[in-house]
Amino acid sequence: MSSAKEARKPKSPAEKVKALRHRLYEIMEYGPVGDRTSRLVNWSIILLIVISLFGIILASVPDLKARYGAVFTTIENIALVVFSVEFGIRVWIAVEHAPLRHLAPIRARMLFITSIAGLIDLAAVLPFWLAFLITPDLEILLVFRIARFLKLTRYSPGIRSLYDALYTERRALAGCFIILMGMTIFAATIMHSIEGTIQPDKFGTIPDAMWWAVVTLGTVGYGDIIPVTVLGRIVAAATIFCGLGMVALPIGIVATAFSNEIHRRDFVVTWGLVARVPLFSELSAAEIADIMTLLRAQQTEGGSIIVKRGEPAHSMYLIAAGEVEIRLAHKKIRLGAGHFFGEIAALRRTLRSATVTATKPTSLLVLDAADLEILMERNPQIAARIRNVARHRLGEDVTSARGDLLSKELEDEAIQHPELDEDFHRST
């Protein structure tokens, strides 16, 4: 009784504020699978970013600005107001970020503002605030307005992975830049010594020759400055070949780091999905890593059919997040995160006994029938658990002569063993 009274006890204002802040954090930071509000808010911000960028670009055309200037101004004002509100919310919810929760609220918010993501958000709204202090038509404001393109990095895993790859290889890329500067100075000095007296207007000083060295090492070769002596052309040819290597070196570093980052991100995502499934909750890290080689992640939108009744069974499915509905002949059963289905048909290589549909965006882990057998051979504990759930769900043997699991037999089993319905829902 006391616990029930406590549950009905109204929340204090501080608790309501904290709950609101946490909810806004879930929305702004792209909440869990199936959070439609979060998806709507984030996609709306992305759309507004794209529209505002197009407005900035088109407004630079005099004819379009004269004709649609009011429309561009309206879009810009809406974007700046929305981005200002968004920035304020993100500063307020900064204390909800896991790395900042142990800090004082003021320090946590200052760390967010001074982070790369915070500075990008600040640059996106800075024109709005600077307009009160300086002339709104100042050209420098255009740079800040275009900077809002960088806000898209928050919503693109690919761009975030590229940024992480560049940050990881920052020392190697800095080394490439130092080598490039050294080669630029070296090539410019040699070319100044060779061509300086012949073309004093182009190679008369080392700084003048450095422009030629930069465009040559960058393999751009504008052709505005070219050597005229034989020795100068030989040096230019050698510089071009060195430039090819200098271009390929950072590209190779970035490409390798980007590929590794993509694989690492997929590994972390899959690890998180596997670890949250109760079937694997008691496994060690090494065992989970081993199982990950057998599983593949699958994202399913709400309303999508995962499997159809009567189809050959090739895989079993584990629900990492979301919900599915299993449609039998005369009833429907819903399973949520942590449950699994399709293991019986996959083990027996029979036809599907029911149609399974995702009721909302769902994250699945798919295990092929052959890999399921391998997994059960490797881990007797998992094998016993899967067989136990299968036995409780369907009984000892409910296979027809054709090998198809019939919905009528499922119903008969539920009638004979009503307690199995409850276990079917738990199935963990």
KAHUUR-V153618 format. One record per residue. N is the residue number from 1. RES is the residue in three letters. PSI is psi as a letter, one per 40 degrees, with the letter a starting at -180 (NA if undefined). OMEGA is omega in degrees with one decimal (* if undefined). Layout:
n=N res=RES psi=PSI omega=OMEGA
n=N res=RES psi=PSI omega=OMEGA
//
This chain:
n=1 res=MET psi=d omega=-179.3
n=2 res=SER psi=d omega=179.2
n=3 res=SER psi=d omega=178.0
n=4 res=ALA psi=d omega=178.2
n=5 res=LYS psi=d omega=178.5
n=6 res=GLU psi=d omega=-179.9
n=7 res=ALA psi=d omega=-179.4
n=8 res=ARG psi=e omega=-178.9
n=9 res=LYS psi=h omega=-178.0
n=10 res=PRO psi=i omega=-179.3
n=11 res=LYS psi=i omega=176.0
n=12 res=SER psi=i omega=177.9
n=13 res=PRO psi=d omega=179.6
n=14 res=ALA psi=d omega=178.8
n=15 res=GLU psi=d omega=177.9
n=16 res=LYS psi=d omega=178.4
n=17 res=VAL psi=d omega=179.4
n=18 res=LYS psi=d omega=178.4
n=19 res=ALA psi=d omega=177.6
n=20 res=LEU psi=d omega=180.0
n=21 res=ARG psi=d omega=179.5
n=22 res=HIS psi=d omega=179.0
n=23 res=ARG psi=d omega=176.7
n=24 res=LEU psi=d omega=176.7
n=25 res=TYR psi=d omega=179.1
n=26 res=GLU psi=d omega=-178.8
n=27 res=ILE psi=d omega=-174.7
n=28 res=MET psi=d omega=-178.4
n=29 res=GLU psi=f omega=175.4
n=30 res=TYR psi=g omega=-171.7
n=31 res=GLY psi=a omega=-175.6
n=32 res=PRO psi=i omega=-179.5
n=33 res=VAL psi=h omega=178.0
n=34 res=GLY psi=e omega=178.9
n=35 res=ASP psi=g omega=-175.6
n=36 res=ARG psi=d omega=178.8
n=37 res=THR psi=d omega=178.9
n=38 res=SER psi=d omega=179.9
n=39 res=ARG psi=d omega=-179.1
n=40 res=LEU psi=d omega=-178.6
n=41 res=VAL psi=d omega=-177.3
n=42 res=ASN psi=d omega=178.3
n=43 res=TRP psi=d omega=176.6
n=44 res=SER psi=d omega=178.3
n=45 res=ILE psi=d omega=177.9
n=46 res=ILE psi=d omega=179.8
n=47 res=LEU psi=d omega=179.6
n=48 res=LEU psi=d omega=176.6
n=49 res=ILE psi=d omega=-178.3
n=50 res=VAL psi=d omega=-179.4
n=51 res=ILE psi=d omega=-179.5
n=52 res=SER psi=d omega=177.8
n=53 res=LEU psi=d omega=176.4
n=54 res=PHE psi=d omega=178.4
n=55 res=GLY psi=d omega=178.5
n=56 res=ILE psi=d omega=-178.6
n=57 res=ILE psi=d omega=-177.5
n=58 res=LEU psi=d omega=179.6
n=59 res=ALA psi=e omega=178.2
n=60 res=SER psi=e omega=176.4
n=61 res=VAL psi=h omega=-174.4
n=62 res=PRO psi=d omega=-177.8
n=63 res=ASP psi=d omega=-179.7
n=64 res=LEU psi=d omega=179.5
n=65 res=LYS psi=d omega=179.1
n=66 res=ALA psi=d omega=-176.1
n=67 res=ARG psi=d omega=-174.4
n=68 res=TYR psi=f omega=-177.4
n=69 res=GLY psi=d omega=-180.0
n=70 res=ALA psi=d omega=179.3
n=71 res=VAL psi=d omega=179.2
n=72 res=PHE psi=d omega=179.3
n=73 res=THR psi=d omega=178.6
n=74 res=THR psi=d omega=178.7
n=75 res=ILE psi=d omega=-178.3
n=76 res=GLU psi=d omega=-179.9
n=77 res=ASN psi=d omega=177.8
n=78 res=ILE psi=d omega=-178.8
n=79 res=ALA psi=d omega=-177.9
n=80 res=LEU psi=d omega=178.0
n=81 res=VAL psi=d omega=-179.3
n=82 res=VAL psi=d omega=-179.0
n=83 res=PHE psi=d omega=176.7
n=84 res=SER psi=d omega=177.2
n=85 res=VAL psi=d omega=179.2
n=86 res=GLU psi=d omega=-180.0
n=87 res=PHE psi=d omega=178.1
n=88 res=GLY psi=d omega=178.9
n=89 res=ILE psi=d omega=-178.8
n=90 res=ARG psi=d omega=176.5
n=91 res=VAL psi=d omega=-178.2
n=92 res=TRP psi=d omega=-176.0
n=93 res=ILE psi=e omega=-177.8
n=94 res=ALA psi=d omega=-178.1
n=95 res=VAL psi=e omega=179.1
n=96 res=GLU psi=e omega=178.5
n=97 res=HIS psi=h omega=-176.0
n=98 res=ALA psi=d omega=-178.8
n=99 res=PRO psi=e omega=-174.6
n=100 res=LEU psi=e omega=-173.9
n=101 res=ARG psi=d omega=-177.0
n=102 res=HIS psi=e omega=-177.5
n=103 res=LEU psi=i omega=174.2
n=104 res=ALA psi=i omega=-176.5
n=105 res=PRO psi=d omega=-178.4
n=106 res=ILE psi=d omega=-179.4
n=107 res=ARG psi=d omega=179.4
n=108 res=ALA psi=d omega=-179.0
n=109 res=ARG psi=d omega=177.5
n=110 res=MET psi=d omega=177.3
n=111 res=LEU psi=d omega=177.4
n=112 res=PHE psi=d omega=-178.3
n=113 res=ILE psi=d omega=-177.9
n=114 res=THR psi=e omega=175.4
n=115 res=SER psi=i omega=-179.0
n=116 res=ILE psi=d omega=179.6
n=117 res=ALA psi=d omega=179.0
n=118 res=GLY psi=d omega=179.2
n=119 res=LEU psi=d omega=176.9
n=120 res=ILE psi=d omega=177.3
n=121 res=ASP psi=d omega=179.4
n=122 res=LEU psi=d omega=179.2
n=123 res=ALA psi=d omega=-179.1
n=124 res=ALA psi=d omega=-178.3
n=125 res=VAL psi=e omega=-176.8
n=126 res=LEU psi=d omega=178.1
n=127 res=PRO psi=d omega=-179.4
n=128 res=PHE psi=d omega=-177.9
n=129 res=TRP psi=d omega=178.8
n=130 res=LEU psi=d omega=-179.0
n=131 res=ALA psi=d omega=178.1
n=132 res=PHE psi=e omega=-174.9
n=133 res=LEU psi=d omega=-176.9
n=134 res=ILE psi=i omega=-178.4
n=135 res=THR psi=h omega=-177.1
n=136 res=PRO psi=d omega=-177.3
n=137 res=ASP psi=e omega=179.8
n=138 res=LEU psi=h omega=-173.3
n=139 res=GLU psi=d omega=-177.3
n=140 res=ILE psi=d omega=179.3
n=141 res=LEU psi=d omega=179.6
n=142 res=LEU psi=d omega=179.4
n=143 res=VAL psi=d omega=179.4
n=144 res=PHE psi=d omega=-179.2
n=145 res=ARG psi=d omega=178.7
n=146 res=ILE psi=d omega=-178.7
n=147 res=ALA psi=e omega=179.2
n=148 res=ARG psi=e omega=173.9
n=149 res=PHE psi=d omega=-178.8
n=150 res=LEU psi=e omega=177.3
n=151 res=LYS psi=d omega=-179.8
n=152 res=LEU psi=e omega=-179.8
n=153 res=THR psi=d omega=179.8
n=154 res=ARG psi=d omega=-173.4
n=155 res=TYR psi=e omega=-178.9
n=156 res=SER psi=h omega=177.1
n=157 res=PRO psi=d omega=-179.9
n=158 res=GLY psi=d omega=179.4
n=159 res=ILE psi=d omega=177.7
n=160 res=ARG psi=d omega=178.7
n=161 res=SER psi=d omega=178.0
n=162 res=LEU psi=d omega=177.4
n=163 res=TYR psi=d omega=179.2
n=164 res=ASP psi=d omega=178.9
n=165 res=ALA psi=d omega=178.4
n=166 res=LEU psi=d omega=179.7
n=167 res=TYR psi=d omega=-179.6
n=168 res=THR psi=d omega=-177.0
n=169 res=GLU psi=f omega=-176.7
n=170 res=ARG psi=d omega=-179.1
n=171 res=ARG psi=d omega=178.2
n=172 res=ALA psi=d omega=179.3
n=173 res=LEU psi=d omega=176.0
n=174 res=ALA psi=d omega=175.8
n=175 res=GLY psi=d omega=177.2
n=176 res=CYS psi=d omega=179.8
n=177 res=PHE psi=d omega=179.1
n=178 res=ILE psi=d omega=178.1
n=179 res=ILE psi=d omega=179.2
n=180 res=LEU psi=d omega=178.5
n=181 res=MET psi=d omega=177.5
n=182 res=GLY psi=d omega=178.9
n=183 res=MET psi=d omega=178.1
n=184 res=THR psi=d omega=179.8
n=185 res=ILE psi=d omega=-178.6
n=186 res=PHE psi=d omega=-178.7
n=187 res=ALA psi=d omega=-179.9
n=188 res=ALA psi=d omega=180.0
n=189 res=THR psi=d omega=179.3
n=190 res=ILE psi=d omega=-178.4
n=191 res=MET psi=d omega=175.4
n=192 res=HIS psi=d omega=179.7
n=193 res=SER psi=d omega=-176.0
n=194 res=ILE psi=d omega=-171.3
n=195 res=GLU psi=e omega=-174.1
n=196 res=GLY psi=d omega=-178.0
n=197 res=THR psi=d omega=-178.5
n=198 res=ILE psi=d omega=179.0
n=199 res=GLN psi=g omega=-176.7
n=200 res=PRO psi=d omega=180.0
n=201 res=ASP psi=d omega=-177.7
n=202 res=LYS psi=d omega=-178.4
n=203 res=PHE psi=e omega=-175.4
n=204 res=GLY psi=d omega=177.9
n=205 res=THR psi=i omega=178.6
n=206 res=ILE psi=d omega=175.8
n=207 res=PRO psi=d omega=176.5
n=208 res=ASP psi=d omega=-178.4
n=209 res=ALA psi=d omega=-179.3
n=210 res=MET psi=d omega=176.5
n=211 res=TRP psi=d omega=177.4
n=212 res=TRP psi=d omega=-178.3
n=213 res=ALA psi=d omega=-178.5
n=214 res=VAL psi=d omega=-177.6
n=215 res=VAL psi=d omega=178.9
n=216 res=THR psi=d omega=177.7
n=217 res=LEU psi=d omega=176.6
n=218 res=GLY psi=e omega=179.5
n=219 res=THR psi=f omega=176.2
n=220 res=VAL psi=d omega=175.6
n=221 res=GLY psi=g omega=-179.0
n=222 res=TYR psi=d omega=-179.6
n=223 res=GLY psi=e omega=179.1
n=224 res=ASP psi=d omega=176.9
n=225 res=ILE psi=h omega=-179.2
n=226 res=ILE psi=i omega=176.9
n=227 res=PRO psi=i omega=-179.1
n=228 res=VAL psi=e omega=179.2
n=229 res=THR psi=i omega=179.8
n=230 res=VAL psi=d omega=-179.7
n=231 res=LEU psi=d omega=178.1
n=232 res=GLY psi=d omega=178.7
n=233 res=ARG psi=d omega=176.8
n=234 res=ILE psi=d omega=177.6
n=235 res=VAL psi=d omega=179.1
n=236 res=ALA psi=d omega=179.3
n=237 res=ALA psi=d omega=178.8
n=238 res=ALA psi=d omega=178.3
n=239 res=THR psi=d omega=179.2
n=240 res=ILE psi=d omega=179.3
n=241 res=PHE psi=d omega=176.0
n=242 res=CYS psi=d omega=178.6
n=243 res=GLY psi=d omega=177.5
n=244 res=LEU psi=d omega=178.3
n=245 res=GLY psi=d omega=-179.3
n=246 res=MET psi=d omega=177.0
n=247 res=VAL psi=d omega=-177.3
n=248 res=ALA psi=d omega=-175.2
n=249 res=LEU psi=d omega=179.1
n=250 res=PRO psi=d omega=177.8
n=251 res=ILE psi=d omega=178.0
n=252 res=GLY psi=d omega=179.5
n=253 res=ILE psi=d omega=-178.6
n=254 res=VAL psi=d omega=-178.6
n=255 res=ALA psi=d omega=179.3
n=256 res=THR psi=d omega=-180.0
n=257 res=ALA psi=d omega=179.8
n=258 res=PHE psi=d omega=177.5
n=259 res=SER psi=d omega=178.5
n=260 res=ASN psi=d omega=-179.5
n=261 res=GLU psi=d omega=177.5
n=262 res=ILE psi=d omega=179.0
n=263 res=HIS psi=d omega=179.1
n=264 res=ARG psi=d omega=179.2
n=265 res=ARG psi=d omega=178.1
n=266 res=ASP psi=d omega=179.0
n=267 res=PHE psi=d omega=-178.9
n=268 res=VAL psi=d omega=179.6
n=269 res=VAL psi=d omega=-179.2
n=270 res=THR psi=d omega=177.5
n=271 res=TRP psi=d omega=179.8
n=272 res=GLY psi=d omega=178.8
n=273 res=LEU psi=d omega=-178.6
n=274 res=VAL psi=d omega=-174.2
n=275 res=ALA psi=d omega=-177.8
n=276 res=ARG psi=e omega=177.5
n=277 res=VAL psi=h omega=-176.6
n=278 res=PRO psi=d omega=-179.6
n=279 res=LEU psi=d omega=-177.3
n=280 res=PHE psi=e omega=-171.7
n=281 res=SER psi=d omega=-176.4
n=282 res=GLU psi=e omega=-178.3
n=283 res=LEU psi=i omega=176.5
n=284 res=SER psi=i omega=179.7
n=285 res=ALA psi=d omega=179.8
n=286 res=ALA psi=d omega=179.7
n=287 res=GLU psi=d omega=177.4
n=288 res=ILE psi=d omega=178.2
n=289 res=ALA psi=d omega=178.4
n=290 res=ASP psi=d omega=-179.5
n=291 res=ILE psi=d omega=-178.6
n=292 res=MET psi=d omega=178.0
n=293 res=THR psi=e omega=-179.1
n=294 res=LEU psi=d omega=-174.2
n=295 res=LEU psi=i omega=170.3
n=296 res=ARG psi=i omega=-177.7
n=297 res=ALA psi=i omega=178.5
n=298 res=GLN psi=h omega=177.1
n=299 res=GLN psi=h omega=-177.0
n=300 res=THR psi=h omega=178.2
n=301 res=GLU psi=i omega=178.3
n=302 res=GLY psi=h omega=-178.5
n=303 res=GLY psi=e omega=-179.1
n=304 res=SER psi=i omega=177.1
n=305 res=ILE psi=h omega=-179.6
n=306 res=ILE psi=d omega=175.0
n=307 res=VAL psi=i omega=178.8
n=308 res=LYS psi=i omega=176.6
n=309 res=ARG psi=h omega=178.8
n=310 res=GLY psi=e omega=177.7
n=311 res=GLU psi=i omega=174.0
n=312 res=PRO psi=h omega=-178.5
n=313 res=ALA psi=h omega=178.9
n=314 res=HIS psi=e omega=-173.5
n=315 res=SER psi=i omega=166.9
n=316 res=MET psi=i omega=-174.2
n=317 res=TYR psi=h omega=174.6
n=318 res=LEU psi=h omega=-177.2
n=319 res=ILE psi=h omega=178.7
n=320 res=ALA psi=d omega=178.0
n=321 res=ALA psi=i omega=-179.5
n=322 res=GLY psi=a omega=-175.8
n=323 res=GLU psi=i omega=176.5
n=324 res=VAL psi=i omega=177.5
n=325 res=GLU psi=h omega=178.8
n=326 res=ILE psi=h omega=-176.8
n=327 res=ARG psi=h omega=172.6
n=328 res=LEU psi=a omega=-174.6
n=329 res=ALA psi=d omega=-172.9
n=330 res=HIS psi=e omega=178.0
n=331 res=LYS psi=i omega=179.3
n=332 res=LYS psi=i omega=-179.9
n=333 res=ILE psi=h omega=179.3
n=334 res=ARG psi=h omega=178.0
n=335 res=LEU psi=h omega=-179.8
n=336 res=GLY psi=a omega=-177.6
n=337 res=ALA psi=h omega=179.8
n=338 res=GLY psi=e omega=-179.6
n=339 res=HIS psi=i omega=174.9
n=340 res=PHE psi=i omega=-179.0
n=341 res=PHE psi=i omega=177.5
n=342 res=GLY psi=e omega=-175.2
n=343 res=GLU psi=d omega=-176.8
n=344 res=ILE psi=d omega=179.8
n=345 res=ALA psi=d omega=179.9
n=346 res=ALA psi=d omega=179.9
n=347 res=LEU psi=d omega=-176.9
n=348 res=ARG psi=e omega=-178.0
n=349 res=ARG psi=f omega=179.8
n=350 res=THR psi=a omega=176.9
n=351 res=LEU psi=i omega=178.6
n=352 res=ARG psi=h omega=-178.3
n=353 res=SER psi=e omega=-177.0
n=354 res=ALA psi=i omega=174.0
n=355 res=THR psi=h omega=-178.0
n=356 res=VAL psi=h omega=-177.5
n=357 res=THR psi=i omega=175.5
n=358 res=ALA psi=h omega=179.4
n=359 res=THR psi=e omega=177.6
n=360 res=LYS psi=i omega=179.3
n=361 res=PRO psi=h omega=-170.5
n=362 res=THR psi=h omega=174.1
n=363 res=SER psi=h omega=-178.1
n=364 res=LEU psi=i omega=169.1
n=365 res=LEU psi=h omega=-174.5
n=366 res=VAL psi=h omega=179.7
n=367 res=LEU psi=h omega=-179.6
n=368 res=ASP psi=i omega=-175.3
n=369 res=ALA psi=d omega=-179.4
n=370 res=ALA psi=d omega=178.7
n=371 res=ASP psi=d omega=176.3
n=372 res=LEU psi=d omega=177.8
n=373 res=GLU psi=d omega=178.0
n=374 res=ILE psi=d omega=-179.9
n=375 res=LEU psi=d omega=-178.9
n=376 res=MET psi=d omega=175.9
n=377 res=GLU psi=d omega=-178.5
n=378 res=ARG psi=d omega=-172.7
n=379 res=ASN psi=g omega=-179.7
n=380 res=PRO psi=d omega=179.8
n=381 res=GLN psi=d omega=177.7
n=382 res=ILE psi=d omega=179.2
n=383 res=ALA psi=d omega=179.7
n=384 res=ALA psi=d omega=-178.5
n=385 res=ARG psi=d omega=179.1
n=386 res=ILE psi=d omega=179.8
n=387 res=ARG psi=d omega=179.8
n=388 res=ASN psi=d omega=178.2
n=389 res=VAL psi=d omega=179.6
n=390 res=ALA psi=d omega=-179.5
n=391 res=ARG psi=d omega=179.5
n=392 res=HIS psi=d omega=-178.5
n=393 res=ARG psi=d omega=-167.8
n=394 res=LEU psi=e omega=-178.9
n=395 res=GLY psi=a omega=-173.7
n=396 res=GLU psi=d omega=-176.6
n=397 res=ASP psi=h omega=-179.0
n=398 res=VAL psi=f omega=-178.6
n=399 res=THR psi=h omega=179.9
n=400 res=SER psi=i omega=-179.4
n=401 res=ALA psi=d omega=179.7
n=402 res=ARG psi=e omega=-178.4
n=403 res=GLY psi=e omega=-178.8
n=404 res=ASP psi=h omega=176.8
n=405 res=LEU psi=h omega=-172.7
n=406 res=LEU psi=i omega=179.8
n=407 res=SER psi=d omega=178.9
n=408 res=LYS psi=d omega=179.1
n=409 res=GLU psi=d omega=176.4
n=410 res=LEU psi=d omega=179.1
n=411 res=GLU psi=d omega=178.4
n=412 res=ASP psi=d omega=-179.8
n=413 res=GLU psi=d omega=179.0
n=414 res=ALA psi=d omega=179.2
n=415 res=ILE psi=d omega=-178.5
n=416 res=GLN psi=d omega=-177.6
n=417 res=HIS psi=g omega=-177.4
n=418 res=PRO psi=d omega=-179.3
n=419 res=GLU psi=e omega=-178.0
n=420 res=LEU psi=d omega=178.5
n=421 res=ASP psi=d omega=178.4
n=422 res=GLU psi=d omega=-179.7
n=423 res=ASP psi=d omega=178.7
n=424 res=PHE psi=d omega=178.9
n=425 res=HIS psi=d omega=179.0
n=426 res=ARG psi=c omega=176.7
n=427 res=SER psi=f omega=178.0
n=428 res=THR psi=NA omega=*
//
